Structures are given as structure tokens and as C-alpha cells.
């Protein structure tokens, strides 16, 4: 019984290592575009949009964060896209939108601690829906 458990554990570990080795780099699967989306009050929020290179429609996931959407620059992908929870979104082919909130990092405006400006979130959803995505 002990030998069977050990064998199954080693088989499971080997499959995990093989799956990680077969994962394609994000730069071959996605394009990155950066925008400065203007809100109703003219404050522009830095937004990074990651679109799959595969043709077809995809669902959009929006992350708004005070912690930065770096690394900044075209073609620069966060490490969490290669491994971690974001990789599951990459593997499923979602359009991923990451936005710095007001007054943080590359976004304009005044940062309001522990306050979620709903108007900015709603405006981001509307503006994101109007972007012409490549491959559609």
C-alpha cells in the first residue's frame, strides 16, 4: 500500500512538472496595449489591456488596483501571468484589463484611501466596451 501511495505521489508530481514545462510564454499568447482612459471629470486613468492573439470573442475581466499594474510598457507582462492565479485567466483566453485607480502610479487625480469611486468603475466598463479589440 505504501509503495502505491509513493508511486501515485511521484506520478502526480511529475505531471505537474510536465504541465508547467509545456505552458507557453504569455508573450506568444497575448498582446498588450496601454491606454489613458478619460473619466467624466477629465481625469485619465492608466489602463493596461491584454488581448489574446487567438481570433474570436472573449469575455473581459477588469481589475482596478491601488497597487500598480506594472510592469509598464508595451510588451511587458506581469510575472503573475506566467504562474499564479492570473495564469488561469490567460489559459482560458480572457481579455484582461488592469487599471490603476485615481492618484496611484500612472493614473491622474487624487487618491482616496478606502474609497471605491463607483463612477470611475462604471465609466471604465463603458469605455472598455467601446474599444475595438484586435482579432474580432
ABEGO torsion letter per residue (X at the ends): XAAAAAAAAAAAAAAAAAAAAABBBAAAABBBBBBBBBBAAGBBBBBBBBBBABBEBBBBBBBBBAAEAOBBEBGBBBAAAABEAAAAAAAAGBBBBBBBBBGBEABBEBBBBGBBBAAAAAAAAAAAAABBBBGX
